[in-house]
Amino acid sequence: MLERWVACDVDLSATFFPMRRGTGDPTTRIARGEVWRATRTPGGPATVRFANARGGATVRAWGDGGPWVLERAEDWLGLADGAGAFDPPPGTVRDAWRNARGVRIPRTGLVLEHLIPSILEQKVTGLEARRAYRRMTLALAEPAPCPAGVELLLPPDPARLAQLPYYAMHPFGVEKRRADVIRTVCSRARWIESAATPVEAIERLLSIGGIGAWTVAEVSRLAFGDADAVSVGDFHVPHLVSWALAREPRGTDERMLELLEPYRPFRGLVQLLLERSGARAPAFGPRMDVRAIERI
């Protein structure tokens, strides 16, 4: 076990919450004042624990990839997101920021680890996506290098996913389209991860069929710490932003971007703050049905 202390004032549970794919995610555990995360790093598998400590956070890591994570602990904690310069004008966003000053945008540097669950979230309900990721991880991933008394699984291995036929993902609740996209990106994992800059990585992702602006934004916020990444193409977010910032019950991507423009380069942070604030656009019509694809 390796350990270091990092000076910071970070809300650990809120900052790492976007990494956890539901309460049943076997790779991540979030409790009051601490976060456990199993991860695959270029140095090997690792488990990392972030815990509140006086004036900062204690970071402990286990496994061959532990030194790699500890070296980048500040990035994982979101200390490179530039939020110290964020000073929104009086109003809804300023109020949300005042109530959530410890929320940061982490930068893990691990593209595939966030890309795979983001693909699972394409065009399905959140429940379907979380259920699929849990089933996939339980079926395919190996135990993480945890201390006694802690049980986590590593995220699914891209090399293993690349070798699966598409129909092997059907029992997880994943239809052929998303299965094929996952298999494609996993077969190109080394090429994607080897990009020299985030811009180059994004260009490579967008060149792959089935990867669009929404998926790139979800990955960019976590892998690259992009506080300006907005979920264009999301079903709910344009309505949320339009309602919270203009009291318009329905919004489009274009209207959302117009309302967020004054907050550049923190548009993605504003999105997260509004989501966390509890604001909800008025609901019209029925909800999208949760499907059991594996039964089809």
C-alpha positions in Angstrom: 0.0 0.0 0.0 1.2 3.5 -0.9 0.0 6.7 0.6 0.2 10.5 0.1 -1.6 13.6 1.3 -3.0 16.3 -1.0 -3.9 19.8 0.2 -7.4 20.5 -1.2 -11.0 21.4 -0.3 -12.9 18.9 -2.5 -16.3 17.3 -2.0 -15.2 13.8 -2.7 -18.6 12.2 -3.1 -19.9 14.9 -5.5 -16.7 15.0 -7.5 -16.4 11.3 -8.0 -20.2 10.7 -8.4 -20.1 10.9 -12.2 -17.7 8.0 -12.3 -20.0 5.6 -10.4 -22.5 3.9 -12.7 -25.3 3.5 -10.2 -25.2 2.3 -6.6 -24.6 -1.2 -7.8 -21.4 -0.4 -9.7 -18.9 -3.0 -8.5 -15.9 -0.8 -9.5 -16.7 2.2 -7.2 -17.8 2.7 -3.6 -18.8 6.1 -2.4 -19.5 6.8 1.3 -19.4 9.9 3.4 -16.0 11.4 3.4 -14.4 8.6 1.3 -14.3 7.2 -2.2 -12.9 3.8 -3.4 -12.2 3.3 -7.1 -10.8 0.2 -8.9 -9.1 1.2 -12.2 -6.9 -0.1 -15.0 -3.9 2.1 -15.5 -0.9 2.0 -17.9 1.1 0.7 -14.9 -1.4 -2.1 -14.2 -4.5 -2.6 -12.1 -5.0 -0.5 -9.0 -7.5 0.3 -6.2 -7.4 3.9 -4.9 -9.0 5.3 -1.8 -9.6 9.0 -1.4 -10.5 10.1 2.2 -11.1 13.5 3.8 -8.3 14.6 6.1 -7.5 17.8 7.9 -6.8 20.4 5.2 -7.0 18.0 2.3 -7.4 14.3 1.3 -5.4 11.2 2.1 -4.9 9.1 -1.0 -4.0 5.4 -0.6 -3.4 3.0 -3.5 -2.9 -0.8 -3.9 -1.7 -2.8 -6.9 0.9 -2.4 -9.7 -0.9 0.7 -10.9 -0.9 2.4 -7.5 2.2 4.6 -8.2 0.6 5.8 -11.5 -2.5 7.0 -9.7 -0.7 8.6 -6.7 1.4 10.6 -9.1 -1.8 12.0 -10.6 -3.8 12.4 -7.4 -4.3 16.1 -7.9 -5.7 15.6 -11.3 -8.1 12.9 -10.1 -9.2 15.3 -7.4 -10.0 17.9 -10.0 -7.4 20.4 -8.9 -6.5 21.2 -12.5 -10.0 22.1 -13.6 -9.4 25.8 -13.2 -12.6 26.3 -11.1 -10.7 28.6 -8.7 -11.2 31.3 -11.4 -14.9 30.6 -11.8 -16.9 33.6 -10.7 -20.4 33.6 -12.1 -22.6 36.7 -11.8 -25.4 36.8 -9.2 -28.3 34.5 -10.0 -29.1 30.8 -10.3 -25.6 29.6 -11.2 -23.9 31.7 -8.5 -26.3 30.3 -5.9 -25.6 26.7 -7.1 -21.9 27.3 -7.0 -22.0 28.8 -3.5 -23.8 25.6 -2.3 -21.4 23.2 -4.1 -17.9 24.9 -4.0 -16.3 21.5 -3.4 -17.4 20.0 -6.7 -14.6 19.6 -9.1 -14.0 18.1 -12.5 -11.6 15.1 -12.2 -9.0 14.3 -14.8 -8.1 10.6 -14.8 -6.3 10.3 -18.2 -8.1 7.0 -18.9 -10.3 7.2 -22.0 -11.6 3.7 -22.4 -12.5 3.4 -18.8 -15.1 6.1 -19.3 -15.9 5.5 -22.9 -17.3 2.0 -22.4 -20.0 2.9 -19.9 -20.8 6.1 -21.9 -21.5 4.0 -25.0 -23.8 1.8 -22.8 -25.7 5.0 -21.9 -26.5 5.9 -25.5 -30.2 6.2 -26.3 -31.4 4.1 -23.3 -32.7 4.9 -19.9 -30.2 5.4 -17.1 -31.5 2.3 -15.4 -30.9 0.1 -18.5 -27.4 1.5 -18.9 -26.4 1.0 -15.2 -27.8 -2.5 -15.2 -25.9 -3.4 -18.4 -22.6 -2.1 -17.0 -23.0 -4.0 -13.7 -23.9 -7.2 -15.5 -20.9 -6.8 -17.9 -18.5 -6.1 -15.1 -19.7 -9.0 -12.9 -19.5 -11.4 -15.8 -16.1 -10.4 -17.3 -14.0 -8.4 -14.9 -11.5 -9.7 -12.3 -11.1 -8.7 -8.7 -9.3 -5.5 -8.0 -6.2 -5.5 -5.8 -8.0 -4.4 -2.6 -7.0 -4.5 1.1 -8.7 -7.1 3.3 -12.3 -6.4 3.9 -12.8 -4.5 0.6 -14.2 -6.1 -2.5 -14.2 -4.3 -5.8 -14.0 -5.4 -9.4 -11.8 -3.9 -12.1 -13.6 -2.2 -15.0 -14.1 -4.6 -18.0 -10.9 -5.3 -19.9 -11.0 -3.7 -23.4 -8.9 -6.5 -24.8 -11.4 -9.0 -23.7 -14.4 -7.0 -24.9 -12.8 -6.6 -28.3 -12.8 -10.4 -28.7 -16.4 -11.0 -27.8 -19.0 -11.6 -30.6 -21.7 -9.0 -30.4 -24.3 -11.5 -29.2 -22.3 -12.3 -26.1 -23.3 -8.9 -24.8 -27.0 -9.6 -25.3 -27.5 -11.2 -21.9 -26.2 -7.9 -20.3 -29.0 -6.0 -22.0 -26.9 -4.6 -24.9 -28.3 -4.8 -28.4 -26.1 -5.3 -31.5 -25.6 -1.6 -32.3 -24.0 -0.6 -28.9 -22.2 -4.0 -28.7 -20.6 -3.3 -32.1 -19.5 0.2 -31.1 -17.9 -1.2 -27.9 -16.2 -3.9 -29.8 -14.8 -1.4 -32.3 -13.4 1.1 -29.7 -11.9 -1.7 -27.7 -10.2 -3.1 -30.7 -8.7 0.4 -31.2 -8.0 1.0 -27.5 -4.2 1.4 -27.9 -4.7 3.9 -30.8 -7.2 5.9 -28.9 -5.2 6.0 -25.6 -2.0 6.9 -27.4 -3.3 10.3 -28.6 -0.8 13.0 -27.7 -3.4 15.6 -26.7 -7.1 15.6 -25.7 -7.9 17.3 -29.0 -6.3 14.5 -30.9 -8.1 11.9 -28.8 -11.4 13.6 -29.5 -10.7 13.6 -33.2 -9.9 9.9 -33.1 -13.1 9.2 -31.2 -15.3 11.2 -33.6 -13.8 9.3 -36.5 -15.4 6.1 -35.2 -19.0 5.3 -36.2 -21.4 5.4 -33.3 -19.4 8.0 -31.4 -20.8 11.5 -31.4 -20.8 14.8 -29.5 -22.7 13.5 -26.5 -20.4 10.5 -25.9 -17.3 12.7 -26.4 -18.5 15.2 -23.8 -19.2 12.5 -21.2 -15.7 11.1 -21.7 -14.0 14.5 -21.9 -15.2 15.7 -18.5 -13.8 12.6 -16.7 -10.8 11.6 -18.8 -9.5 15.1 -19.7 -11.0 17.2 -16.9 -12.8 19.4 -19.4 -14.9 21.8 -17.4 -16.4 23.2 -20.6 -17.7 19.9 -22.0 -21.5 20.1 -22.5 -23.8 17.0 -23.0 -25.1 18.1 -26.5 -27.6 15.5 -27.7 -28.9 14.6 -24.2 -32.6 14.0 -23.8 -32.9 15.9 -20.4 -30.1 18.4 -20.1 -31.3 21.0 -22.7 -34.7 21.2 -20.8 -32.9 21.4 -17.5 -30.6 24.2 -18.6 -33.4 26.1 -20.3 -35.7 25.9 -17.3 -33.0 26.7 -14.7 -31.5 29.7 -16.6 -34.5 31.1 -18.5 -37.6 29.5 -17.0 -38.4 27.9 -20.4 -39.9 24.5 -19.9 -38.5 23.0 -23.0 -35.1 23.6 -24.7 -33.0 22.5 -27.6 -29.3 22.0 -27.9 -29.0 25.3 -29.6 -30.9 27.2 -26.9 -28.9 25.4 -24.2 -25.6 26.4 -25.8 -26.8 30.0 -26.1 -27.7 30.2 -22.4 -24.4 28.5 -21.4 -22.2 30.7 -23.6 -21.6 33.4 -21.0 -20.1 30.7 -18.7 -17.4 29.5 -21.1 -14.9 27.9 -20.3 -17.0 26.4 -17.5 -20.1 25.4 -19.3 -19.7 21.7 -18.3 -19.3 22.7 -14.7 -22.4 24.8 -14.9 -24.3 21.8 -16.3 -23.1 19.7 -13.3 -24.0 22.4 -10.8 -27.5 22.7 -12.2 -28.0 18.9 -12.2 -26.8 18.9 -8.6 -29.0 21.8 -7.5 -32.2 19.7 -7.8 -33.7 21.9 -10.6 -36.1 20.0 -12.7 -37.9 21.1 -15.9 -41.7 20.5 -15.9 -42.5 17.0 -17.0 -44.8 16.6 -20.1 -45.9 13.2 -21.4 -44.9 9.7 -20.4 -41.5 8.6 -19.4 -39.4 6.5 -21.7 -40.0 2.8 -21.0 -37.3 0.7 -19.4 -36.7 -2.3 -21.7 -35.3 -5.7 -21.0 -33.3 -6.1 -24.2 -31.9 -9.5 -23.1 -35.4 -10.9 -23.3 -36.0 -9.7 -26.8 
